[in-house]
Every structure is written in C-alpha cells, then in structure tokens.
Amino acid sequence: MSPLALTMGDPAGIGGEIALAAWRQGGLPPFFIIDDAQRLERLVASLGWQIPIRAIEEPEQALFTDALAVLHRPLVVASRPGVPDHRNAKPVTDAIETAVALTRAGRAGAVVTNPIHKETLYQAGFRFPGHTEFLAFLAGVDRVAMLLASPQLRVVPVTIHQSLKDAIVSLTSDLILAIGHIAAAGLRRDFGIAAPRLAIAGLNPHAGEGGALGREDIDIIAPAVVALRDAGIDARGPLSADTMFHAEARATYDVALAMYHDQALIPAKTLDFHGGVNVTLGLPFIRTSPDHGTAFDLAGKGVARADSLRAALTLAAEMSSRHG
C-alpha cells in the first residue's frame, strides 16, 4: 500500500505536534506529512522531544520507520503556536492540493487532513466554506457527505454548517435521498458493508408524533425513506432521535442519518470524544481527518492528544486496503 498523505493544517495549530506525537507512539501505517521540515524541527526542539525529521522529495521514499517523513513545503513566514497568520494560507492550501494530486495519481494511499482555520484562509481570499467543499472542488464533484466514524457509531448529518433555522429550511426529500445514496455507496466501497442498513432520524421531537409536533417528518423525511427503499437500500425512519443512539439501537444499523449538525455530532462526540474520525464520502479518493479543530489554545504546549489523528490514519489505511 502507498503511504498516506497527511496535510500540515494551520501551522499555528496543533497539527504538527499531533503528527509528531502520533509518529512517536508508533504502530501506524506508513505516512508522510506535507509540511515545512524546518518548522517541525523547531517544534520538536521547543517541546524537548527526541523525534528525527527526514525530508523527502517523493512520496515513494516515505516507507522508512526511523524518522518522520516530511514532504518539504516551506512556509512564507515562520509560524508561532497559537497565532495564525494569513500569509501562510497558500502553503496550507497547497498541501491539500498536493495530497489530493498524489492520491489521485496512486502515489499516496489516501488524504488525511490536519485541521485548518477557515477565518485565516478567508483573509487570504479562500472562497470555500471549508475543507470539505474545497476537496469536492478539487475532485470535480457536486455533492459529498460528512461521516463521523468511531467503533461505536457512524453518523452522517444531512445538513451541516448552517444555523438550525436555515437547516430546517434547506431540508428536502431530494437532499435526504442524495445523502442516503452517498452514505450507502460509501459504506459499500470504503467499509466493505455489502448491504448497508440506514437509520433515518426524524427532525422534530418523537419524529413529529404523527404531525402533532410538525409535519416535516411526514412530508419531507418519510418520502425520502420510501424512495431509498425503492432504490434497494435498507432504510428505515423517520425515527425518534432521542432513542436512536443507545447501544441496543446502534446494533440495528450501520449508519445513522441525522437531519442537522448537532443531532449528529452530539452523540458522536459523547460516545468517542477523543477518537472520532471525520470521513468525506462521495469523493473519488479517500479522505479522513481528526474530528477536532486547530486548538490554538493548546498549540506548542505538547499536551494535545493524538488519538483522533491516529484513528484517522488507521481508518484511512483500512479503507485504502479495500480498494486494492
């Protein structure tokens, strides 16, 4: 298997040190980070860690195990932990583009992304709402889905980074149907589940109680569930979201579709706050990411946990192995 391509993320955040910590803990598939090698050497020195850094010129050189492999891409200005600088926006986005290009060319097994800071990128003219939309643009696809994955739960939010008011307005049967198809295809392709079982959450309390608490579950969600079934997908719902996420309920499905951001992320982060993985489904390549942000308040202190990054690297390798 080709080594995994890990992006730098925002250099003022914790991406560099969790990459270092993950490598130091060992037991991971081969990977290289697209980053400034000198920045990582300075970071190692400041943390007092004994981690060798080795710059590489090609991803195929990253199969050694005695040093962290770095595909060197220099920053514009030296980074300071916890202090983002928009002048480094281009190296950050270039790292993402490089990881995608190498993966699509078969020279890397998957894209694993460290957290970016959108506001900093916006200051430099970045025109995408976030990481996922940028990856979809690079891949030339119109629609993708975000999957939060852990050993306890897989969940896909149908609407993502919107206010609750806007999410309800944007929720349609066609959108639920499209995300359901992407989720089912992703579980077949990337997780090896031949016949995925989808549990579709209701929007309103108790899935609307037959319309007494709102008609969205009847008029929007139920028709989408019927359409998914008609397409040969094992889907059921709308289900009352407050009874979907206990252990016995989770055993009955392979992925839950939630109607809005917090309906998905609250159970995902409650069940596995440190080890959850963000997976983008619907791309022509594998992309995983730690399920957390840049954590500027922790950057440079050596205390940030690498659990989620380790899980993202491990899951990316597992998914890549299924693609042969």
N, C-alpha and C positions, 0 to 999 in steps of 0.2 A: 504493500500500500504506500502511496505517495505521502510525504509528510504533510501535516496540516499547516495552513497559513493563518497565523494569528496577527491581527492588526494592533497597532500601538494604542488606539483610542486617544483620548485627550492626554497629552503628555504631562499636564498638571494634575491629573487624577491618579487613581490607584492602579491603572492598567499595567504599568511597568513593574511595580512591586509585586502584584499578584501573579504576574507571569514568572517573575524570579522565584517567588515562594512556591508556586506550583512545580517548577522545574526542580527546585531544591528538595521537595518532598518525594520526588521520583514516582515511578510506577505509571507513567503516562505514555501514550503513543508518541511517535516522533512528531515534532512540530518545530517550526521556526517562527520568530516574531519579526514583523516588518517594522523597524524602529531605528532610532539613532543609537548606534552602538556606544558612542561616547557618553550619551545621556545615561544609558543603562549602567555603564561602568562607574559614572559619578554617583548614581543612585545606590549601587552596591557598596561603594566606599562610604557613603554617608550613613547607610544602615549598619555598617560593620559586618556585613555578610561575606562569606567566602564562596562566591559563585563565579566561575570563569565564564567570560563572554567571548564568543568567537564569531567574527563577521564572516558571512558567506556571500558569494556572488551569484549563486544559482541555488534554487530550492533543492535540487538533487544532492547537494552537498550536506544536507541537514540531517543525515542519518547517524551521526556520531552521538555518543551519550555522555561524554565527559565535559561538556560545556553547553551553555545555552546558545543555540544558533540564532544569529541575527542577520536578516537581510537588510543591510545598512541603507537607511534613507535619512539624510541629515535634516535636522530641524532648521528653521530660519533663524530663530533666536533660542538661546538656552532657556530651558523650561525651569520654572520654580514650582515645587509642590504646593498645590492649593491655590495657585494664582494663574488662571487661564489667560492665554494671550492669543488674540485673533490672528496675529502674524504667523502662527504655526498651523493655521487652518488647512493650508494646501498640503503640507506633509501628512496631515491626518486623513484627508480625503484621498490623497494619492495612495496611501497604504491600503485603503479599502479597495480602490480600483485595481491595484496590483494584485491583491489577494484574489479578487474575482477573476481577473485575467489568467492568473496562474492556475486557478482551479478549473476554469472552463477549458484550458488547454491540456488538462490532465497532468499538470506538473505539481499540483497540490491536491490533497485528498478532499479538502473541504475548507470553507471560510469560517473562521472563528473570530468574532469581533469583540474587542475590548470597548468599554463604554465611551461614547463621545459626549460632548457638551454642546447641545444644539444652539444655545444662545451665542456662544463664542463663534460658532461657524456662521451663524446668521450675520454677525458683524462683518464677516469677510465675503458676504454675498452668496452663501449657501442657500439654495432655493427649494430645498426639500423639507417636508415636515419633520423628517427624522431618518434614522438609519435604514429602516425597512423600505421606505419609499425610494431612497437613493439606490438601494440594492435592486429594487424592482425596475427602476430606470436603467441601470446598468445591464440588467438581464433582458430588457425589452418586453416585460410582461405588464399587463394592465392591473392585475389583482393578485394579491398574496394574502396569506393568513398567518397570524401570530399564534404559535402554540407554546404554552408554558408546560414544561415537562419535568416530572420527578418520578421516582419509583412509586409514589403514592397516587399520582394524578396526572392526567393530561387534560388540558382545558384550552379552548380556543375562544377568545372574545370576538363576537361578530362585529361590533363597533369598538373602536379603540380609544384614541386620544381625542375625545370630544367631551364637552360638558354633558351632563346627564340629560339636560333639556334637548340639546342638539342630537344626542344619540337616539333618543326616542323618535325624534322627527325623521331621522335618516334610516331608521329600521324599516326594511321592506321584506316581503316574501322573497323577492328575487335576490336580495343581498344574502339572506339566510341560506337560500338554496345554493348560491355560488360558493359561500364559505363552507357549507356542508360538503360539497363536491371536492373542494380543495383539501379539506381535512381528511376525507375518506381516501382520496388518492395518495396523500402524503403518508398516511398510516400504512397503506399497502406498499408503497415504494420504499419509504425510508425506515419503517419499523417492522416490516415483514409480517404484517397482520393481514391475512388474506381476505377476511370478511369483517371489516371494522364495524363495531357497534357504537352508534352515536346517541347520546342522551342530550336532548334539546331543552334548555331551561326556558321557563316562562319569563315574561317581563315583569308582570305585576305580582304582588303577594299572592301565594297559593295559586299561581298561574291564572289569576283573574277571577277565580271562583265562579266559573260559568258566566262571566260578563259582569258580575256584581262589582268587581274591582277594576273594571276597564276591559275594553274589547280587543286590545292589541293581541292577546293570546289566541283569541278566536279568529280574528280577521287577518292577522299577519303571520303569526308563528305556525298555527295549525296547518294552513295550506302549504307552507314550505315543507313541513314534516311529511305530508301526504306526497308531495312532489318528489322528495328524496326517496321515499319508499317505492314510488312508481319507477324510479330510476334504478331500482335494485339495491339500494343502500339500506342497511338495517338501522333505521332511525325511529326514535320514539319521543313523544313530548306533545305539547309543552308540559314540562314537569315543574312542580313547585321547587324553586331554587333552594329553599331552606331545608329540604330533605334529600338533596342530591349528593351531598359531599361527605356523608359519614361512610365508614369503612364498608358496611354491607351494601350500600347503594353503589359505591365506586366499583365493587366487584362485578356489577352487571353491565358495565360499558367500558369501551376502550378510550373514548374521548368525550368530554362534555363540551357543548357549545353554549356559551354564555352570551347574553344579549348586550352587555356593556362592560366596560373596563373593570370596575371594582367587583362586579359579580364573578368575574373570572379570577382576578388577582388576589382577592382576599382569601379564598380557600387555598389557592396555590401557595401563597406565601405563609399562610398559617401552618400548612402541612409540612413545608420544607423551605424555611426562610433562607437558609444559607446555601442549599444545594440545588435550587431550581435552575432550569435552563430555558432560555428563550430560543425557539426554533422558528425559522421562517419557512412556511410551506408554500409551494407554488412556484418556487424558483427552479431554474434548470441546473442548479448546483446546490450543495448542502451548505446551510449557514446556521450556526449556533452562536449563542452569546451568553455570558453570565447574566443572570436575572437581577441586576442591580445597576446603579449609576456610577458616576465618576467619583463620588465620595471625597470631594475636595477637603473636607474637614479631617479625613484620615490620611491623606496623601503625605508621603515622606516620613511617616512615623513607624512603619514596619509592623503595624497592627492589623491591617486589612486582611480578612480571611480569603483564602484562595479556593474555598470549597466549590463555589459556583463555577469558576473558571475551570477547575479540574473536571467537574461534571460535564461542562460544555465541550471540553476537549475529548473526553472519553466517549460521550454520546456521538460527537461528530465522527470519530473513528469507527464506531459501531455502525452508524448509518452508511459511511463510505464503504465499509466492507460488504454491505448488502448490494452495492452497485457493481461489485466485481472489480 
